[in-house]
Amino acid sequence: MARYGTLQHNRRALCRPLSTQKAVSPFISPWALNSDVANDTAGALKLVAVATAADRARFVDLPYRLYASDPHFVPPLRGEARGLIDGRKTNPWFGHGRNAMWMVEREGVVVGRISAQVDDLVLEHVGAGLGHWGLFECVDDPAVADLLIATAENWLREQGMTRAQGPFSISIWDEPGLLVDGFDRPPTVMMGHHLAYYQRHIEANGYVGVKDLHAWEVQITQPFPEIVQRIVAASERSPRLKTRKVDKSRFAEEAALILDILNDAWSTNWGFVPLTPDEVAFVGKKLKPIVFEDLIRIAEYDGVAVGFMIALPDINELTRDLDGSLFPFGWAKLLWRLRRPQVTRIRVPLMGIRKSLQGHRVASLMAFQMIEYIRRAAVENYGAVRGEIGWILDDNGPMRSIADAIESKVTRTYRIYEKTL
């Protein structure tokens, strides 16, 4: 306990509602004015509420410094990172959610950051009193981590929340969970990557894991096992089942169809919140530049679309050398590379079959048919040698069975933590 210094002895003060503490500038936490909390052996800590465009730029910039020596870090495009937090104009999540963000400074240098958020759809579909936090990054210092987490928790209490889960950056549809296993490889497109010591700091603050999310990897240059090939052959003999490519020329309509199936297929999954119409349109627009028709399949049964599978080339392989910036020449490089991307990995982020068919033999037939058709396209047209399926919830039996059948293995684990406030 000694390693927490005076901050640990002031945990009760950190948990007091803001209304009981001295009013201060909105840019400096009242906790940062407490000399016992704000001063540690490495220098004074200052908590800054993120309120301006300049603040958000500094907030976004922190990971690029923290991960500078991590060989597996893939710098996210700064425009994408800013769009996530800039408000409803760039992220429709803000149509049903609200958040607050903070940074911790030491001697004028940002050494940590965090967001706390309340989502009305989470309260409606997952549980009353459940708040989230995320976008957590910090130096390896318990004083910094404790201050950030306590600040997020106190804000959630003020919003009436009784439980906190995290990390969610910033919703379950973005980058949920903390990487706790699989630090030895770069993340695939739209998957998180974290520093190993984060787990220690989060658990030291009283959080326990409530759900693990796994990424499964499979070698795809060779055909799948014989039993899978027989299932695919059986699916191709069925006149009632058809798997088609997505039509990119009418992608907005196709995206709406896919996400309608998704909202139905995933509705009973742990932590599920439905995508709103605005989010559906936003996701479609965001994905269109990296969508390739032969990597997205829609399964029809008796002429009705009932299933889908989305695969994406690992765009991280194409952006890694851009250092998060498309200017001055990064955009031209990326556009050229996206004409016909050649990658070593593809990722399957989403797959679903309507609930009315789940558990039926036809669901298995269409699932393996989509997987096989996408495997062929990934190898023949994009040069991929490995595929990643994920994430998959640790208790999602049907998807784990599919992953096992094609002889894939868990390569990364992300953990969602919870604490009673």
C-alpha positions, 0 to 999 in steps of 0.5 A, a space after each residue: 500500500 505504501 506505493 500509493 503515497 499520500 494519494 492512497 490516504 486521500 481516497 475518501 476525499 477523492 470520492 466526495 461529490 464535487 458539490 462538497 468541495 471548494 469551487 474552482 476553475 473548470 480546467 483544474 480539478 479540486 483534487 489537484 488543489 489538495 497539496 496531499 494529492 497533487 504533489 508526489 515524489 515525481 512532481 506536482 500533478 494537475 488535472 485538466 478538464 478537456 474543454 477546448 479544441 486545443 485540449 482535445 488535440 493534446 488528449 489525442 496526442 498522448 498515445 503517440 508519445 506513450 507507445 513510441 518505443 512499442 514495436 507493435 503500436 499502430 498509430 491511429 489516424 489523428 482525424 479518426 481519433 479526433 472524430 471519436 470525441 469531437 461531438 455529435 457532428 463527427 460521432 452520432 453516439 453523442 445523440 444518446 450519450 454524454 461524456 467528460 474527459 480529463 488529462 493529468 499534467 506533470 510540469 506542463 506535460 500530459 502524462 495521462 488521460 481518461 473519459 467517463 460516459 453515460 449512454 442512455 441506450 446502455 441504461 435502457 438495454 443493459 442496466 440502470 445505473 451503469 456508467 462507462 469509462 475509457 480512452 484510458 492512457 497513462 504513464 506507469 505511475 499509480 498516482 496518475 492512474 489513481 487520480 484519473 480513475 477516481 475522477 471518472 468515478 466521481 463524475 459517474 456518481 454525480 450522474 447517478 451511476 452506481 456501477 462503473 465498467 471499462 474501458 470502453 473507447 467510447 462504446 461497445 461498438 468502438 474499442 471495448 476492453 483492455 488488452 490483457 494477453 497478446 502484446 506480442 503482435 500488432 492489432 488488426 484494423 479497429 482493434 485496441 492495443 494497450 500497455 501491459 501495466 494498465 491491468 495492474 493499475 486498473 485492478 489496484 483500483 478495485 476493478 474485477 473482470 466481468 467479461 473477456 473478449 477474444 480475437 481468434 486467428 486462423 491460417 487461411 492459405 489452405 482449405 479448411 478441415 474436411 468436415 467444413 468442406 462437406 458443410 460448404 458443399 451441402 450448402 451449395 446444393 441447397 436451392 433455398 440458400 444463396 450467398 451474394 457479394 455486397 453491392 457497393 454501388 448502393 452501399 448505404 442501402 446494403 449497410 442499412 440491411 446488414 446493420 438491421 440484421 446485426 441489431 436482431 442477431 446480436 440483441 441477446 448478447 452481453 452488453 448489447 446496445 442497438 445501433 441507431 439510424 444515424 449510427 447506421 448511416 455513419 458506419 456505412 459512410 465510414 466503412 465505404 472506403 475500406 469495403 471490398 465487395 468480395 469480402 462482404 457477403 449477404 446470405 439469403 434464404 428463400 430470397 430473404 436476406 437473413 445473414 451477413 459476414 463482413 471482412 476487412 483487409 488489415 488496413 493497419 498494415 497500410 497506415 502504420 508508416 503514416 504516423 497517424 497523419 494523412 498530410 502532406 502526402 499520406 492521403 495519396 499513399 493510402 488512396 493508392 494502397 486501397 486501390 487493391 490492397 495487398 495485406 497479410 491479414 484480414 479481420 472479420 469484425 462482424 457476422 450475424 444471422 437473424 434470431 429466427 434461424 439461430 440454432 437451425 441447420 441452415 444457420 450453420 450452412 450459411 455461416 460456413 459458406 460465407 466463411 469459405 467464400 471470403 477465405 478464397 477471396 482474401 487469399 486470391 485477391 488480397 494475398 492474405 495468409 491469416 484471418 482474424 475473427 473477433 472479437 468473440 465473447 468468452 461465452 458465445 458458444 456458437 461462434 466459439 464452435 465455428 472458430 474451433 471448427 476452422 482450427 483457429 486459436 485465441 491470440 488476443 484477449 481483451 477484458 472488461 472490468 467492473 466496480 460498484 461505486 
